[in-house]
Amino acid sequence: MSYSPNEKFQELLKLLKGGTFSLGLRTGDDAKHQAFLEAFPATSLADLSLAQYVVGSKSQSFCWWLERGLEPVLGRYMPGTSRGHIIYQLEDGSYYKNRHLKNLSDVDALRYTLKLQQLVASADPKQDICWIDSDAELYKRAGVEPRVTMGDGRKLRLLSMYHPDDVIPISSSDHLRHFLLQFGMPPEDIEPKRKPVARMRQLDQIYGAAKQEAPALTPYDFMRALYGPDLAIAPVKDPEADEPAEPTEEDLPPNPKPALNTILYGPPGTGKTYRTIDKALEVLDPDYLVKHADDRGAIKARFDELVAAGNVRFVTFHQSFSYEDFVEGLRATTDDTGALRYEVVDGVFKSLCTAASAQVSHDTPAAVDVKGRRIWKMSLGNSQGVDSYIYDECIEAGYALLGYGGLIDFSGCSNRADVRKRFEENGKAVGDDDYGVTAVTIFLTRLKIGDLLVVTDGNFKFRAIGEVTGEYKRLGREEQGDDYGQSRKVKWHRVYSPSLPFDQLMNNQFSQMTLYELKSGSIDITKLSSLLGAAPGSVPTNGDPFVPGQALGNSYKIGKVTAEVIEVDKKGGTAVPITRKLLTDLVALVKAGKITVEDIWEKRVYDKVPDFSADKYIVNGYQNILRPLVERLLKSPGSLPSAALAASGAVGSPKVLIIDEINRGNVSRVFGELITLIEPTKRAGNAEALQVTLPYSKKPFTVPNNVYLIGTMNTADRSLSGIDIALRRRFTFVSVPPRPDLLTETEVEGMSVGNLLRAMNDRIEVLLDRDHCIGHAYFLPLKKTPTLTALATIFRQEVLPLLQEYFFEDWERIRWVLNDHQKVDPEDCFIVRPSKKLDELFGSSPMAGVQDNRWMINDAAFSAISSFAGVIGAKP
């Protein structure tokens, strides 16, 4: 695009040709700049040592020169904080690394960032270098995996440091845009903020036009003139801190194993919460997500299935959200006698972790049909009391014991009256409403063979599911020395360790009563059916590459197949359990090219992937079993029934917790000691795994490796740089910016909605920052209803209230965003002053020098397409 000079450009030429402004300066100090180039030539940049590179040491390191040493030479550079250098030295002599590099050694992290920085420093400005604006292109050309790149300002700084004759030394994308506007470039023609090199090239056009009139002009001279007092066009505020560039989803390649902790961040209305659904399916059902990528209805329906199955939980953080809500706390309950007691209640995160880490320690291979069965809740002893052993005894012996009735034999009793009479015959005084009589009556007469028992662990968990298989029998308890003499034979179909949260089965919590029937409104029959499928959480063998009885070579065959475990039978009868999760992780490594199947056989997995989370002794000890299992899985792409397991709520299947507005909560208060445990390397099963004792339950706790945290963060509420450093280090931050390009083809009476949004956001970036832009989601309804009425409604209900919040009712600035100050027709202005003058209200003398702060919304403007077109600066 050719440049058309304006008045500011004429003022610039007058300054440059007036004889008072010196020309021909290459840098502010050529000798100092030469000393830098001799110490750090671009060709050897990738070979710097930590001491040569880092800021924080007392020596004149590379980062010292970039940030401070070259300021008097090339002008100011603002990294904001030392984090902008990717790696730097702390006071204790250790090194900080960007969180995306934390699994690398210090030296490897340095090599990573220097590859990228040398690539930029060595670029030839005489050629097309706008590829530098694409982080994906940087990763590709440097030959590194997408982790983190430098900020926009650093890209510009590196170019000017090594090419002062060809690059204007301005290292702020914001300032480049400011100067382009000053010299008359239309806002809609200016390159987006995340394209600093493209913006610099646009300013080069103005520099080139000036150099034609003043041939001695250098890029450094040009920069001095723009920031000098004579033109008076320098930006009022400093440029934004130059933080490292977080990877966007477009930069990241397909990942066979999603990040355990992710935060989607961006301004309001960019679709962060909308995107959490896709993120959840990336974890729980990636094949389905790919297959139905263009069918939002199908994706949402699948997500709802996962929520119903208990594999996805959704919470919103707020100022009152606490540790007790998130991890665990105390809640008052009453027992069968009405006595008050306090029970430890799991919060949403601990509850999900428990469901994800629970194992089925006892199961039956056949499916259990729950249709038409009566289901009962029963307590087997008190898990926290002196009779806690009763539960273990019942599971081992295959029966259920009732404490009410003691050692009395109730054989022959057929109703409540008979039971009460038997109590009284044995010297037990009972009232009309005595619960002991009720419990024994139910146990003897109402509990039928074929009924199901759900054994609880307090009011908020359950730990076993069984089927009544025998009639009532009184047991002698002389050896045990207790009063649990009432028994029924039970076949235990499922036994869970640790106990599962009630929401994996129930619609509400359990009651404290020892024995009562669970009605259809309280228990979720679908979840119960899933839990009692053919082996826990199992799926049909059709499509599953692992089928019982199949041979694995000459010495092994597949035994029992469940949703969590493949048992491999060895000759001699020994069964080796191999978890599906281990197989899935190994397959992911093979597909990613990090290992081969042969590496499993040769015990080289940990040589190539030192941080692999599985138990090293299992991987290297059972390599002769793992290799054929992995090969079988690789030959059956997509057949691993992980998605079906997740949808069925299978015990131990992956779980996802979505935390909306994560920055609104007090993170330190909500996470407590668990903020460390959520780190990938500190989770259960890893070499650096940590375990803590929780304050209320006094029980050990660790975070499993199959719980995924997906947070959203509205940057208008809090900037990324202000987020708790503990949170920043432990989460992968993915930018979700406004996407005006999604609206480019959406037009309202010939006006591009995409250009409208882009124009407003460009102005907001200058007046505030990019964290306070307006998201595209507000305008998406216009794709289906592209009418002026719909657009006016969006402006009234979404855009204007948001601008009022952003600018604290500063209507003058809001007018600037809406371009009202440049509209030719006052009727097109959204914000106008009242028609009545101040002197009409107060008279002329009292109001001398008083500023009129009155503004009002012009309702008529919302009915004219010219009002909206005027925001862009275009005519309808």
Secondary structure, DSSP 8 states (H G I E B T S, - for coil): ------HHHHHHHHHHTSSSS----SSS-HHHHHHHHHHS-GGGGGG--HHHH-SSSSS--HHHIIIIITHHHH-----SSGGGGSEEE-TTS-EEE-GGGTTS-HHHHHHHHHHHHHHHHT--TTS--GGGG-HHHHHHHHT--SS-B--HHHHHHHHHHH-TTTS-----HHHHHHHHHHTT--GGGS--TT-HHHHHHHHHHHHHHHHHHSTT--HHHHHHHHHSTTT--S-SS-------B--BTTTS---SS--SEEEEEESTTS-HHHHHHHHHHHHH-HHHHHHTTT-HHHHHHHHHHHHHTTSEEEEE--TT--HHHHTEEEEEEE-TT--EEEEEEE-HHHHHHHHHH-EEEEE-SS----TT--EEEE--S-TTSTTTHHHHHHHHHTEEEE-TTTT---TT--SHHHHHHHHHHTT----TT-HHHHHHHIIIII--TT-EEEEESSSSEEEEEEEEEEEEEE---TTTTSS--EEEEEEEEEEEEEEEEGGGTBSS---S-SEEE--TTTB-HHHHHHHTSSSTT---STT-S--TT-EETTTEEEEEE-SSEEEEEETTS-EEEEEHHHHHHHHHHHHTTS--HHHHHTT-HHHH-TT--S-HHHHHHTHHHHHHHHHHHHTSTT-STHHHHHHHT-TT--EEEEEETGGGS-HHHHHTTHHHHTSGGGSTTSTT---EE-TTT--EE---TTEEEEEEEETTTS-GGGS-HHHHHHSEEEE----GGGGTT-EETTEEHHHHHHHHHHHHHHHS-GGG---GGGGGGGGT---HHHHHHHIIIIIHHHHHHHTTT-HHHHHHHTTGGG-SSGGG-SEE--SS-HHHHH-TTTTTT------EE-GGGGG-HHHHHHHHT---
